[in-house]
Amino acid sequence: MNLPIYGYGNQVLKKQSQHVEKGFSDLNILIADMWQTMADACGCGLAASQIGRPIQLFVVDSALLYCNMNQSETDEFFEAGDRGIREVFINAQIISQSDRKWEDIEGCLSVPYLSGKVSRPWSINVRYQNEQFELVEKEFSGMTARVILHEYDHTQGVLYINRLKPGFKMLLETRLKLLLKGKVYTPYKMKF
C-alpha cells in the first residue's frame, strides 16, 4: 500500500524512535508498504517515522542509485565491487565511523524540492537486525553509508537540514516556512 509521507514540521519527525520487538504486529506488511511508498516517491531510503510510525525501522536501496549512475560516478561514490544494497534495518546502531569525511548533496522525501550539502563519514560499521530479526554487523561505505546515516538520523529525530551549515540553512528559511504550511505539490501523497 502506498502511504502518505509526513512532511517537514510534523512532530513525528522530531521524535526519537522506539525499539522494535520481535513479534511486532504486521511488521512484514509495514515493510512491504514502506518499499512501495519509497518506490512510488522515487526515493532511495525511507524511515518508518516518515510514514508516521516512530519505530527504529528503515529501508535502504542504494543499488537503485548505483544503477542510475555512470561509470565515473560509481567510481567516485562506491568502493570497487560495491553495487549498493537493498536492505531492511531494524534497531540499527552505528558502532563506528571513519575519520574520513565527505560532502555531498542530500534531499529528503519529507522535505521535498530542497537539498543541501551534508558532511558524513565515508564508512561506517552498523549493527542491526534484518527482517527475520537476525543480528547483523556490517561495514558500509560511500553512498550506501550516506543513505544509511540519513535514514538512521530519522530514527533519532534528526533531519538532514539540521546538519546543514547555518548560513545555508538560513537561505532555505522562506521555503521551509511554506513547507510548514503544507504549501507544496508532490507527485506522492504527503501529510503535514
PyMOL commands that set and color helices and strands:
alter all, ss='L'
color gray80, all
select helices_A, chain A and resi 11-14+27-40+48-51+62-67+71-77+142-155+160-163+166-180
alter helices_A, ss='H'
color red, helices_A
select strands_A, chain A and resi 5-6+45-47+57-61+86-97+101-108+111-121+123-129+135-141+190-191
alter strands_A, ss='S'
color yellow, strands_A
deselect
rebuild
show_as cartoon
